[in-house]
Amino acid sequence: MLNDEHFIKMRLFWFTHNTEISKKVARTCRYYGISRTTYYRWYNRYQEYGVEGLKDRSRRPRFNPRTTPREVVEKIVYLRQYYHFGPSKIEMYLAKYHNIRVRASTIWRILKVLHMNRLP
């Protein structure tokens, strides 16, 4: 698997090729098989942030509107810690006493992420 250094060097080659050899962005892009949009995106990042701007950024979204609300997760954790309920019983309890609808599979996934899927 290629690391960041490889991609940084490759992107720096684009810029040096443009300034020293071809003198035109279109020729450089044709030579390296990239679009001018890609070239200018990386060139602007390089101008703004320097070499650090040439590293790949995370594609992970910053926010997911479908995440389970924090209050619900806290209730799930509380029921697991103090009552040792399983996902199905937590689902039933939240629906009956708090009027919160969460699937047992979602509860299990939350418990697994928090490393609480196994009882002690």
Backbone as CSV, one residue per row, in Angstrom:
resi,resn,N_x,N_y,N_z,CA_x,CA_y,CA_z,C_x,C_y,C_z
1,MET,0.847,-1.181,0.000,0.000,0.000,0.000,0.889,1.239,0.000
2,LEU,0.490,2.212,-0.777,1.281,3.429,-0.900,1.006,4.356,0.270
3,ASN,2.062,5.062,0.688,1.898,5.963,1.817,1.796,7.408,1.350
4,ASP,1.626,8.314,2.301,1.465,9.735,1.989,2.679,10.317,1.276
5,GLU,3.873,9.860,1.649,5.090,10.426,1.053,5.121,10.221,-0.461
6,HIS,4.666,9.073,-0.910,4.640,8.795,-2.340,3.744,9.794,-3.066
7,PHE,2.558,10.016,-2.525,1.619,10.933,-3.164,2.101,12.378,-3.097
8,ILE,2.753,12.731,-2.009,3.300,14.093,-1.885,4.364,14.318,-2.950
9,LYS,5.264,13.357,-3.120,6.304,13.487,-4.147,5.698,13.568,-5.545
10,MET,4.687,12.745,-5.801,4.043,12.737,-7.100,3.410,14.102,-7.393
11,ARG,2.734,14.665,-6.405,2.088,15.968,-6.603,3.118,17.077,-6.748
12,LEU,4.233,16.970,-6.058,5.303,17.957,-6.237,5.909,17.854,-7.633
13,PHE,5.980,16.643,-8.183,6.460,16.462,-9.558,5.569,17.208,-10.542
14,TRP,4.259,17.204,-10.293,3.353,17.935,-11.182,3.740,19.405,-11.246
15,PHE,3.988,19.988,-10.083,4.271,21.422,-10.023,5.626,21.757,-10.644
16,THR,6.623,20.917,-10.361,7.939,21.183,-10.956,7.914,20.950,-12.463
17,HIS,7.191,19.953,-12.902,7.075,19.692,-14.342,6.426,20.880,-15.036
18,ASN,5.417,21.444,-14.401,4.723,22.583,-14.993,5.639,23.805,-15.072
19,THR,6.388,24.084,-14.027,7.207,25.302,-14.023,8.491,25.151,-14.828
20,GLU,9.083,23.953,-14.845,10.390,23.787,-15.480,10.334,23.202,-16.885
21,ILE,9.387,22.344,-17.179,9.406,21.632,-18.459,8.310,22.121,-19.407
22,SER,7.058,21.917,-19.041,5.989,22.174,-20.010,5.551,23.637,-20.056
23,LYS,5.630,24.322,-18.931,5.234,25.738,-18.811,3.733,25.953,-18.990
24,LYS,2.963,24.890,-19.216,1.514,25.010,-19.368,0.842,23.898,-18.554
25,VAL,-0.184,24.298,-17.828,-0.889,23.353,-16.963,-1.564,22.265,-17.789
26,ALA,-2.145,22.629,-18.928,-2.844,21.640,-19.751,-1.891,20.540,-20.217
27,ARG,-0.683,20.906,-20.608,0.303,19.896,-21.048,0.724,19.007,-19.889
28,THR,0.934,19.616,-18.736,1.322,18.828,-17.561,0.228,17.829,-17.205
29,CYS,-1.006,18.292,-17.229,-2.127,17.411,-16.887,-2.264,16.276,-17.895
30,ARG,-2.071,16.581,-19.145,-2.142,15.551,-20.179,-1.015,14.533,-19.978
31,TYR,0.172,15.021,-19.647,1.334,14.151,-19.462,1.102,13.184,-18.286
32,TYR,0.553,13.692,-17.174,0.358,12.863,-15.989,-1.010,12.180,-15.942
33,GLY,-1.891,12.512,-16.890,-3.198,11.860,-16.935,-4.138,12.308,-15.830
34,ILE,-4.077,13.578,-15.480,-4.973,14.122,-14.454,-5.771,15.269,-15.066
35,SER,-6.839,15.649,-14.400,-7.628,16.779,-14.885,-7.042,18.089,-14.350
36,ARG,-7.357,19.174,-15.026,-6.883,20.478,-14.560,-7.526,20.839,-13.228
37,THR,-8.750,20.388,-13.025,-9.407,20.620,-11.738,-8.613,19.978,-10.612
38,THR,-8.169,18.745,-10.816,-7.361,18.050,-9.818,-6.052,18.787,-9.591
39,TYR,-5.397,19.195,-10.672,-4.134,19.913,-10.557,-4.316,21.171,-9.712
40,TYR,-5.308,21.973,-10.048,-5.497,23.238,-9.340,-5.960,23.036,-7.899
41,ARG,-6.705,21.978,-7.637,-7.101,21.697,-6.254,-5.864,21.464,-5.399
42,TRP,-4.954,20.622,-5.898,-3.743,20.330,-5.138,-2.793,21.522,-5.121
43,TYR,-2.750,22.249,-6.220,-1.875,23.422,-6.277,-2.343,24.484,-5.271
44,ASN,-3.635,24.718,-5.163,-4.157,25.691,-4.200,-3.923,25.239,-2.764
45,ARG,-4.060,23.952,-2.511,-3.757,23.445,-1.169,-2.273,23.626,-0.851
46,TYR,-1.444,23.385,-1.849,0.003,23.553,-1.663,0.335,25.012,-1.383
47,GLN,-0.308,25.939,-2.087,-0.070,27.366,-1.868,-0.526,27.796,-0.473
48,GLU,-1.620,27.217,-0.015,-2.184,27.633,1.265,-1.506,26.981,2.463
49,TYR,-1.233,25.661,2.370,-0.738,24.922,3.528,0.687,24.408,3.385
50,GLY,1.291,24.556,2.238,2.635,24.022,2.020,2.576,22.531,1.755
51,VAL,3.656,21.849,2.104,3.753,20.408,1.844,2.687,19.636,2.631
52,GLU,2.316,20.114,3.812,1.276,19.439,4.609,-0.068,19.402,3.872
53,GLY,-0.309,20.374,3.020,-1.556,20.404,2.267,-1.641,19.352,1.184
54,LEU,-0.522,18.718,0.854,-0.500,17.692,-0.190,-0.858,16.304,0.338
55,LYS,-1.017,16.172,1.647,-1.424,14.890,2.218,-2.911,14.668,1.946
56,ASP,-3.282,13.398,1.795,-4.689,13.053,1.620,-5.447,13.353,2.904
57,ARG,-6.645,13.863,2.762,-7.501,14.139,3.912,-8.489,12.998,4.079
58,SER,-9.050,12.926,5.264,-10.061,11.919,5.547,-11.321,12.213,4.744
59,ARG,-11.934,11.162,4.224,-13.181,11.320,3.479,-14.401,11.073,4.357
60,ARG,-14.127,10.816,5.614,-15.206,10.537,6.547,-16.040,11.800,6.769
61,PRO,-17.358,11.670,6.741,-18.186,12.849,6.988,-17.983,13.371,8.405
62,ARG,-18.080,14.673,8.571,-17.895,15.267,9.891,-19.103,15.049,10.785
63,PHE,-20.261,14.875,10.188,-21.492,14.746,10.954,-22.410,13.746,10.260
64,ASN,-23.048,12.909,11.053,-24.017,11.953,10.531,-25.364,12.259,11.165
65,PRO,-26.350,12.695,10.393,-27.639,13.055,10.981,-28.424,11.870,11.534
66,ARG,-28.001,10.657,11.219,-28.741,9.479,11.676,-28.140,8.823,12.908
67,THR,-27.171,9.447,13.555,-26.582,8.851,14.751,-27.600,8.839,15.885
68,THR,-27.456,7.871,16.749,-28.333,7.763,17.901,-28.005,8.903,18.869
69,PRO,-29.017,9.618,19.349,-28.752,10.745,20.256,-27.996,10.309,21.512
70,ARG,-27.189,11.220,22.018,-26.343,10.934,23.176,-27.172,10.502,24.386
71,GLU,-28.329,11.127,24.600,-29.162,10.781,25.762,-29.616,9.327,25.691
72,VAL,-29.942,8.873,24.490,-30.387,7.486,24.315,-29.230,6.529,24.573
73,VAL,-28.054,6.863,24.075,-26.875,6.018,24.311,-26.580,5.949,25.801
74,GLU,-26.701,7.064,26.495,-26.456,7.067,27.944,-27.453,6.172,28.675
75,LYS,-28.718,6.172,28.244,-29.717,5.301,28.860,-29.404,3.837,28.587
76,ILE,-28.965,3.547,27.367,-28.590,2.168,27.016,-27.438,1.704,27.889
77,VAL,-26.423,2.539,28.041,-25.254,2.186,28.867,-25.674,2.000,30.318
78,TYR,-26.522,2.885,30.819,-26.985,2.784,32.206,-27.713,1.461,32.437
79,LEU,-28.639,1.125,31.527,-29.395,-0.121,31.685,-28.484,-1.342,31.607
80,ARG,-27.451,-1.266,30.781,-26.522,-2.393,30.658,-25.665,-2.534,31.910
81,GLN,-25.161,-1.399,32.416,-24.245,-1.441,33.562,-24.940,-1.849,34.855
82,TYR,-26.101,-1.256,35.116,-26.713,-1.438,36.431,-27.775,-2.528,36.486
83,TYR,-28.373,-2.869,35.345,-29.394,-3.905,35.334,-28.993,-5.124,34.519
84,HIS,-27.872,-5.056,33.809,-27.356,-6.162,32.992,-28.388,-6.656,31.980
85,PHE,-29.159,-5.711,31.416,-30.131,-6.062,30.395,-29.420,-6.337,29.082
86,GLY,-29.999,-7.251,28.293,-29.521,-7.501,26.944,-30.200,-6.531,25.972
87,PRO,-29.808,-6.568,24.708,-30.364,-5.642,23.716,-31.887,-5.708,23.585
88,SER,-32.460,-6.911,23.614,-33.917,-7.042,23.462,-34.660,-6.445,24.656
89,LYS,-34.139,-6.695,25.837,-34.785,-6.169,27.035,-34.624,-4.650,27.126
90,ILE,-33.471,-4.142,26.699,-33.276,-2.688,26.660,-34.237,-2.063,25.666
91,GLU,-34.416,-2.704,24.510,-35.361,-2.206,23.504,-36.767,-2.122,24.088
92,MET,-37.191,-3.161,24.777,-38.516,-3.207,25.372,-38.649,-2.143,26.465
93,TYR,-37.646,-2.019,27.310,-37.679,-1.071,28.424,-37.763,0.369,27.920
94,LEU,-36.941,0.712,26.933,-36.949,2.075,26.390,-38.288,2.394,25.724
95,ALA,-38.874,1.422,25.041,-40.163,1.653,24.377,-41.281,1.810,25.403
96,LYS,-41.245,1.009,26.445,-42.335,0.999,27.423,-42.281,2.186,28.383
97,TYR,-41.085,2.498,28.917,-40.988,3.494,29.979,-40.506,4.866,29.516
98,HIS,-39.853,4.931,28.375,-39.331,6.220,27.897,-39.892,6.624,26.544
99,ASN,-40.712,5.777,25.955,-41.292,6.028,24.633,-40.214,6.309,23.583
100,ILE,-39.127,5.535,23.651,-38.008,5.661,22.702,-37.948,4.373,21.901
101,ARG,-37.958,4.496,20.587,-37.909,3.334,19.702,-36.502,3.181,19.139
102,VAL,-35.825,2.131,19.589,-34.492,1.792,19.089,-34.470,0.292,18.885
103,ARG,-34.015,-0.143,17.735,-33.945,-1.572,17.428,-32.905,-2.268,18.309
104,ALA,-33.145,-3.547,18.563,-32.205,-4.343,19.353,-30.856,-4.438,18.636
105,SER,-30.884,-4.505,17.312,-29.621,-4.584,16.567,-28.807,-3.299,16.719
106,THR,-29.481,-2.149,16.776,-28.786,-0.884,16.992,-28.209,-0.840,18.396
107,ILE,-28.972,-1.310,19.359,-28.501,-1.352,20.745,-27.282,-2.255,20.854
108,TRP,-27.346,-3.406,20.204,-26.211,-4.323,20.244,-24.978,-3.672,19.623
109,ARG,-25.163,-2.955,18.489,-24.047,-2.291,17.819,-23.434,-1.222,18.723
110,ILE,-24.277,-0.467,19.415,-23.777,0.553,20.346,-22.981,-0.097,21.459
111,LEU,-23.510,-1.170,22.019,-22.805,-1.873,23.096,-21.487,-2.455,22.601
112,LYS,-21.470,-2.940,21.385,-20.241,-3.510,20.834,-19.177,-2.441,20.650
113,VAL,-19.571,-1.266,20.128,-18.621,-0.174,19.951,-18.039,0.260,21.283
114,LEU,-18.854,0.226,22.329,-18.402,0.628,23.661,-17.772,-0.522,24.442
115,HIS,-17.579,-1.658,23.774,-16.987,-2.868,24.383,-17.786,-3.339,25.597
116,MET,-19.092,-3.259,25.471,-19.971,-3.714,26.539,-20.891,-4.838,26.067
117,ASN,-20.544,-5.474,24.944,-21.418,-6.490,24.383,-21.355,-7.813,25.131
118,ARG,-20.387,-7.974,25.992,-20.289,-9.192,26.811,-20.474,-8.820,28.270
119,LEU,-21.283,-9.593,28.946,-21.464,-9.361,30.377,-20.280,-9.937,31.134
120,PRO,-19.916,-9.329,32.265,-18.760,-9.849,33.034,-19.051,-11.203,33.644
